[in-house]
Amino acid sequence: MKPSRTALFDAAKRWDAAAVKALLKAAPSLVTATDPKGRTALHIACAVRPTPKLGEANGIATVSALLKAGAELEAHVPMPAEEGDFRANPLWYAASRGENLPLVRFLLKRGADPSYSLWTAVFRDNAVMLRVLLAAKPRLNLRAHGETPIFYAARTKRLKTLDLLIKAGANPTITDNRGRDAVHIARARRLPKDVIARLERPGAAR
């Protein structure tokens, strides 16, 4: 197989760890190659959703080969300014695109920043994923499109993940770009009264 960006990306998409190793051994610089969106082979591999047709069960061998070859664990895909604090790192691709909890756990053990994946867990109201991310001590109060994860959870009525963010100590008083905080939006969305009360007294809700 002739080494090329296309060949490496195709191998990453197939979770063909042996092909990834061979290609990077022949052409080590390919590990930093990007597609038109700014994604490396590591982003591509992490974005794959597990299916029986792939070369392995959860992509860990493929991702390990890429990291061993020098892929950056915190490489960020370029984002528009309105994304705010959000960064699309490989972990976010594993959580959001791949919905791949074993790979998420693996990347967290390697030291990946869990902060940017909080919005993904909230979007799906995935309490299992959020617990895993929270155990890795993310920064809870970053803002994307002006919204912290706890504000986003309240606005979209994701009650399971909202509960976990309250317990984790996320700050409900940080406002969005329109000056609304999580308590304000919870009232506007008519969330249960006990949830609103906990947002009003965040220190007592843990």
C-alpha positions as CSV (number, residue, x, y, z in Angstrom):
1,M,0.0,0.0,0.0
2,K,1.5,3.3,-1.1
3,P,1.7,5.8,1.8
4,S,-0.7,8.7,1.4
5,R,-3.1,10.8,3.5
6,T,-6.0,9.1,1.8
7,A,-4.6,5.6,2.6
8,L,-4.1,6.6,6.2
9,F,-7.5,8.1,6.6
10,D,-9.1,5.1,5.0
11,A,-7.3,2.8,7.3
12,A,-8.3,4.9,10.3
13,K,-11.9,4.8,9.2
14,R,-11.8,1.0,9.0
15,W,-10.0,0.7,12.3
16,D,-7.3,-1.2,10.6
17,A,-4.5,-0.9,13.2
18,A,-2.0,-2.9,11.2
19,A,-2.4,-0.8,8.1
20,V,-2.1,2.4,10.2
21,K,1.1,1.2,11.7
22,A,2.6,0.2,8.3
23,L,1.7,3.5,6.7
24,L,3.1,5.6,9.5
25,K,6.3,3.5,9.6
26,A,6.8,4.2,5.9
27,A,5.7,7.9,6.1
28,P,5.8,9.2,9.8
29,S,4.8,12.8,8.8
30,L,1.4,11.6,7.7
31,V,0.4,11.5,11.4
32,T,-0.1,15.3,11.3
33,A,-1.8,15.4,7.9
34,T,-5.2,17.0,7.8
35,D,-8.3,16.9,5.6
36,P,-10.0,20.1,4.4
37,K,-11.8,20.4,7.7
38,G,-8.6,20.3,9.7
39,R,-9.1,16.8,11.0
40,T,-6.2,14.4,11.5
41,A,-6.3,10.6,11.2
42,L,-6.8,10.6,15.0
43,H,-9.9,12.7,14.7
44,I,-11.2,10.4,11.9
45,A,-10.6,7.2,13.9
46,C,-12.2,8.6,17.0
47,A,-15.3,9.7,15.0
48,V,-16.1,6.2,13.8
49,R,-19.1,4.5,15.4
50,P,-18.5,0.9,16.4
51,T,-20.0,-1.7,14.0
52,P,-19.2,-5.5,13.5
53,K,-17.8,-4.7,10.0
54,L,-14.8,-2.8,11.4
55,G,-11.3,-4.1,12.1
56,E,-11.7,-4.1,15.8
57,A,-14.4,-3.7,18.5
58,N,-13.8,-0.1,19.7
59,G,-10.9,1.5,17.9
60,I,-8.5,1.4,20.8
61,A,-5.7,-0.4,18.9
62,T,-6.0,2.0,16.0
63,V,-6.0,5.1,18.2
64,S,-3.1,3.7,20.2
65,A,-1.1,3.2,17.0
66,L,-1.8,6.8,16.0
67,L,-0.8,8.2,19.5
68,K,2.3,6.1,19.5
69,A,3.3,7.6,16.2
70,G,3.0,11.1,17.5
71,A,-0.7,12.1,17.0
72,E,-1.6,14.9,19.4
73,L,-4.1,13.9,22.0
74,E,-5.4,17.5,22.2
75,A,-5.3,18.5,18.5
76,H,-8.2,20.8,17.9
77,V,-10.1,21.1,14.7
78,P,-10.5,24.8,13.7
79,M,-13.8,26.3,14.9
80,P,-15.6,29.5,14.2
81,A,-15.3,32.3,16.8
82,E,-18.9,31.9,18.0
83,E,-18.0,28.5,19.4
84,G,-16.4,30.3,22.3
85,D,-14.5,28.0,24.6
86,F,-15.4,24.8,22.8
87,R,-12.7,22.8,21.1
88,A,-13.2,19.7,18.9
89,N,-10.5,17.4,20.3
90,P,-10.3,13.7,19.6
91,L,-12.2,12.9,22.8
92,W,-15.1,15.0,21.6
93,Y,-15.2,13.0,18.3
94,A,-15.2,9.8,20.3
95,A,-18.1,11.0,22.5
96,S,-20.1,12.9,20.0
97,R,-19.6,11.2,16.6
98,G,-18.6,7.7,17.7
99,E,-20.7,7.5,20.9
100,N,-17.9,5.1,21.9
101,L,-17.7,4.8,25.7
102,P,-14.7,2.4,25.8
103,L,-12.7,4.7,23.6
104,V,-13.8,7.7,25.7
105,R,-12.5,5.9,28.8
106,F,-9.2,5.0,27.1
107,L,-8.6,8.6,26.0
108,L,-9.4,10.0,29.4
109,K,-6.9,7.6,30.9
110,R,-4.3,9.0,28.5
111,G,-5.1,12.5,29.8
112,A,-7.6,13.9,27.3
113,D,-9.4,17.0,28.4
114,P,-13.1,16.0,29.1
115,S,-14.4,19.6,29.3
116,Y,-15.4,20.0,25.6
117,S,-17.5,16.8,25.6
118,L,-19.9,17.9,28.3
119,W,-22.3,19.5,25.8
120,T,-22.4,16.2,23.9
121,A,-23.4,14.3,27.0
122,V,-26.1,16.9,27.7
123,F,-27.4,16.9,24.2
124,R,-28.1,13.2,24.4
125,D,-29.0,13.4,28.1
126,N,-26.5,10.6,28.5
127,A,-26.0,10.2,32.2
128,V,-23.5,7.3,31.8
129,M,-21.3,9.3,29.5
130,L,-21.5,12.4,31.7
131,R,-20.6,10.5,34.9
132,V,-17.4,9.2,33.1
133,L,-16.5,12.7,32.0
134,L,-17.2,14.2,35.4
135,A,-15.0,11.7,37.0
136,A,-12.1,13.1,35.0
137,K,-12.6,16.5,36.5
138,P,-13.6,18.7,33.6
139,R,-13.9,22.5,33.6
140,L,-17.6,22.8,34.3
141,N,-18.2,26.4,33.4
142,L,-16.8,26.9,29.9
143,R,-19.1,28.5,27.4
144,A,-20.0,27.5,23.8
145,H,-22.3,29.8,21.8
146,G,-22.5,31.7,25.1
147,E,-23.9,28.7,27.1
148,T,-22.4,26.7,29.8
149,P,-23.3,23.0,30.0
150,I,-25.6,23.6,32.9
151,F,-27.4,26.4,31.1
152,Y,-27.7,24.3,28.0
153,A,-29.1,21.4,30.1
154,A,-31.7,23.6,31.6
155,R,-32.6,25.3,28.3
156,T,-33.1,21.9,26.5
157,K,-34.8,20.2,29.5
158,R,-32.1,17.5,29.8
159,L,-33.0,16.6,33.3
160,K,-30.8,13.6,33.9
161,T,-27.6,15.4,33.0
162,L,-28.8,18.6,34.6
163,D,-29.1,16.8,37.9
164,L,-25.5,15.5,37.6
165,L,-24.2,18.9,36.7
166,I,-25.9,20.5,39.7
167,K,-24.4,17.7,41.9
168,A,-21.0,18.3,40.4
169,G,-21.0,21.9,41.4
170,A,-21.5,23.6,38.0
171,N,-22.2,27.3,38.4
172,P,-25.8,28.2,37.5
173,T,-25.3,31.9,37.7
174,I,-23.1,32.3,34.6
175,T,-25.2,34.1,32.0
176,D,-25.6,33.5,28.3
177,N,-25.1,36.2,25.6
178,R,-28.6,37.5,26.4
179,G,-27.9,37.9,30.2
180,R,-30.0,34.9,31.3
181,D,-28.6,32.4,33.8
182,A,-29.6,28.7,34.4
183,V,-32.3,29.7,37.0
184,H,-33.9,32.2,34.6
185,I,-34.0,29.7,31.7
186,A,-35.2,26.9,34.0
187,R,-38.2,29.0,35.0
188,A,-38.8,30.0,31.4
189,R,-38.8,26.4,30.4
190,R,-41.1,25.5,33.3
191,L,-38.8,22.9,34.7
192,P,-39.9,21.0,37.9
193,K,-40.0,23.2,40.9
194,D,-37.6,21.1,42.8
195,V,-35.0,21.4,40.0
196,I,-35.4,25.2,40.0
197,A,-35.0,25.2,43.8
198,R,-31.7,23.3,43.5
199,L,-30.4,25.7,40.9
200,E,-31.3,28.6,43.2
201,R,-29.3,26.9,46.0
202,P,-26.4,25.2,44.1
203,G,-24.2,24.8,47.2
204,A,-26.8,22.8,49.0
205,A,-27.6,20.6,46.0
206,R,-24.5,18.4,46.1
